[in-house]
Amino acid sequence: MEEALQRRELGHLQAWYAGEHRKPLVIRGARQVGKSTLVRQFASLSELELLELNFERNPEYREAFSVNDPAQILSTLALLTGIELEPGNAILFLDEIQVAPEALTALRYFYEERPDIAILAAGSLLEFTLEQSSFSMPVGRIEYMHMGPMTFSDFLLAVDEEALANHLERISLVHIEKLAIPQAVHEKAMKLFRQYCVVGGMPEAIARFVKSRSYNDVLRVQSSILATYRDDFNKYSHGAKTHRVQLVFDRAPGMVGNKFKYVNVSKEHRAAEIRDALIQLCMARVLHKVHHSSANGIPLGAEKKESQFKILFMDVGLLCSLLDINELNIKDDGPYLVNKGAVAEQFVGQHLLNTDEYFQEPALFYWMREAKSAAAEIDYLLTVGQDIIPIEIKAGATGTLRSLHQFCQEKQCKYALRFNSDKPSIIKDALATTALGKLTYNLLSLPLYMVGEAKRLSEELLNVN
């Protein structure tokens, strides 16, 4: 069933394969986000022969890459697999390539000597190989594709809601001003949003939900994925460090949406020990740091504060699983109320992480001020051209915008974005009063399920004004 799932990354692979100056493409992402399945699906849809080498399952294939001669490598692979690659009609797929660093090194020679051979590579713990000081990446000879969980739009296609997905993608500012989404459609979309929060974006979980519509089945899949992550801890840490990685992993779900403080993980360990464990989990892409930026200009990373950050879990469904949020309490104001802000922030954050082009390293920033009399925090910052747009997230339909007003006043920002559970709207020349005086700005308010359209509509807002 998983093979039939459609996702936007298929378009990225199609563009890569058809590119005039194609380089070997390395897909980077956490375990079980669907890297291998995506490659197989792409090869099948494109009617290309696929030679798949899994170095973890078949370590003997490493011997073919003991030399840096593409002709000899292809000859050895033909002897080992019985398959001779036909340029222009085949893909060489090197899976779990982190197990075979020599294969990564060989990619430069394929680019230089055999660019006619289309090569895809993937690795779940690739960051650990890239960190090795003894290893040299073929810089300039390869491309990257960064891959995360499936998006809400992917989920809509999987559950046969293509019409709704297409409608959301076509909504413009003019449509929003004319109340583009009827109440019944909005309520349906919110229900699907809540389903996605529980199911998440892991392909196996979505496939199981599509097949059985059973949240218990989804929970079993999620438990298996989380167990796989825990099994991986021994692959990139040892002894006491493994225990600390486990500790950070266990504490992380309850810390999403808040400034990360090492003491909140453990008072018995030194901050440096917790920091090292956190780095390991971020390298495995199980967690992501969201750094504070002063936001005085772009790029936002130029003013990031290394010591001030929040964290995101890799997937909202896995987060809900760890927080014991299920399809029952996500509908009401029961236990879900305690964590619904974190769930909403996780949902928006994991989508914004993949807003940029697929070849750009995922990065996300927020803004905060900790002054005693005027503390403020902006959940996320979005850049559109030369503009910085502050983002406020509300789990419900209402809530104050004090921090948003302060940011807009302080940074002379004319545009802002809010996500909540209400229907989309635009408030032009919104008037607000802060300690610094009065200001006006344009506020684009979107329902949480429209996060995938945020950048497109923000660009439209800036162009219109």
DARAFEN-V799709 format. One record per backbone hydrogen bond with DSSP energy under -1.0 kcal/mol. NH is the residue of the N-H (numbers start at 1). CO is the residue of the C=O. If there is no record, write none. Layout:
BEGIN
nh:NH co:CO
nh:NH co:CO
END
This chain:
BEGIN
nh:4 co:1
nh:5 co:2
nh:10 co:7
nh:11 co:8
nh:13 co:9
nh:14 co:10
nh:15 co:11
nh:16 co:12
nh:17 co:13
nh:18 co:14
nh:19 co:16
nh:25 co:119
nh:26 co:143
nh:27 co:121
nh:28 co:145
nh:33 co:30
nh:38 co:34
nh:39 co:35
nh:40 co:36
nh:41 co:37
nh:42 co:38
nh:43 co:39
nh:44 co:40
nh:45 co:41
nh:46 co:42
nh:48 co:43
nh:49 co:89
nh:51 co:91
nh:53 co:93
nh:55 co:95
nh:58 co:54
nh:61 co:58
nh:62 co:59
nh:63 co:60
nh:64 co:61
nh:65 co:62
nh:66 co:63
nh:73 co:69
nh:74 co:70
nh:75 co:71
nh:76 co:72
nh:77 co:73
nh:78 co:74
nh:79 co:75
nh:80 co:76
nh:81 co:77
nh:82 co:78
nh:89 co:86
nh:91 co:49
nh:92 co:118
nh:93 co:51
nh:94 co:120
nh:95 co:53
nh:97 co:122
nh:99 co:96
nh:100 co:97
nh:103 co:100
nh:104 co:100
nh:105 co:101
nh:106 co:102
nh:108 co:105
nh:110 co:106
nh:111 co:107
nh:112 co:108
nh:113 co:109
nh:114 co:110
nh:117 co:114
nh:120 co:92
nh:121 co:25
nh:122 co:94
nh:123 co:27
nh:128 co:125
nh:130 co:126
nh:131 co:127
nh:132 co:129
nh:135 co:132
nh:139 co:137
nh:141 co:138
nh:143 co:24
nh:145 co:26
nh:146 co:358
nh:147 co:28
nh:150 co:201
nh:155 co:151
nh:156 co:152
nh:157 co:153
nh:158 co:154
nh:159 co:155
nh:160 co:157
nh:161 co:156
nh:165 co:161
nh:166 co:162
nh:167 co:163
nh:168 co:164
nh:169 co:165
nh:170 co:166
nh:176 co:172
nh:177 co:173
nh:178 co:174
nh:179 co:176
nh:186 co:182
nh:187 co:183
nh:188 co:184
nh:189 co:185
nh:190 co:186
nh:191 co:187
nh:192 co:188
nh:193 co:189
nh:194 co:190
nh:195 co:191
nh:196 co:192
nh:197 co:193
nh:198 co:194
nh:199 co:195
nh:200 co:196
nh:206 co:202
nh:207 co:203
nh:208 co:204
nh:209 co:205
nh:210 co:206
nh:211 co:207
nh:212 co:208
nh:213 co:209
nh:218 co:214
nh:219 co:215
nh:220 co:216
nh:221 co:217
nh:222 co:218
nh:223 co:219
nh:224 co:220
nh:225 co:221
nh:226 co:222
nh:227 co:223
nh:228 co:224
nh:229 co:225
nh:230 co:226
nh:231 co:227
nh:232 co:228
nh:235 co:232
nh:241 co:238
nh:243 co:239
nh:244 co:240
nh:245 co:241
nh:246 co:242
nh:247 co:243
nh:248 co:244
nh:249 co:245
nh:250 co:246
nh:251 co:247
nh:252 co:248
nh:255 co:252
nh:258 co:255
nh:260 co:309
nh:264 co:261
nh:265 co:262
nh:266 co:262
nh:274 co:270
nh:275 co:271
nh:276 co:272
nh:277 co:273
nh:278 co:274
nh:279 co:275
nh:280 co:276
nh:281 co:277
nh:282 co:278
nh:283 co:279
nh:284 co:280
nh:285 co:282
nh:286 co:281
nh:287 co:281
nh:288 co:312
nh:290 co:310
nh:291 co:364
nh:292 co:308
nh:293 co:366
nh:294 co:303
nh:302 co:299
nh:303 co:300
nh:304 co:301
nh:305 co:292
nh:308 co:305
nh:310 co:290
nh:312 co:288
nh:314 co:286
nh:319 co:315
nh:320 co:316
nh:321 co:317
nh:322 co:318
nh:323 co:319
nh:325 co:320
nh:330 co:326
nh:331 co:328
nh:337 co:334
nh:338 co:335
nh:340 co:336
nh:343 co:339
nh:344 co:340
nh:345 co:341
nh:346 co:342
nh:347 co:343
nh:348 co:344
nh:349 co:345
nh:350 co:346
nh:351 co:347
nh:352 co:348
nh:353 co:349
nh:354 co:351
nh:355 co:352
nh:360 co:357
nh:366 co:291
nh:367 co:378
nh:369 co:376
nh:376 co:369
nh:378 co:367
nh:380 co:391
nh:381 co:365
nh:382 co:389
nh:384 co:387
nh:387 co:384
nh:389 co:382
nh:391 co:380
nh:392 co:417
nh:394 co:419
nh:405 co:401
nh:406 co:402
nh:407 co:403
nh:408 co:404
nh:409 co:405
nh:410 co:406
nh:411 co:407
nh:413 co:408
nh:416 co:442
nh:417 co:390
nh:418 co:444
nh:419 co:392
nh:420 co:446
nh:421 co:396
nh:425 co:445
nh:427 co:443
nh:430 co:441
nh:432 co:439
nh:434 co:437
nh:437 co:434
nh:439 co:432
nh:441 co:430
nh:442 co:414
nh:443 co:427
nh:444 co:416
nh:445 co:425
nh:446 co:418
nh:448 co:420
nh:450 co:447
nh:451 co:448
nh:453 co:450
nh:454 co:451
nh:457 co:453
nh:458 co:454
nh:459 co:455
nh:460 co:456
nh:461 co:457
nh:462 co:458
nh:463 co:459
nh:464 co:460
nh:465 co:461
END
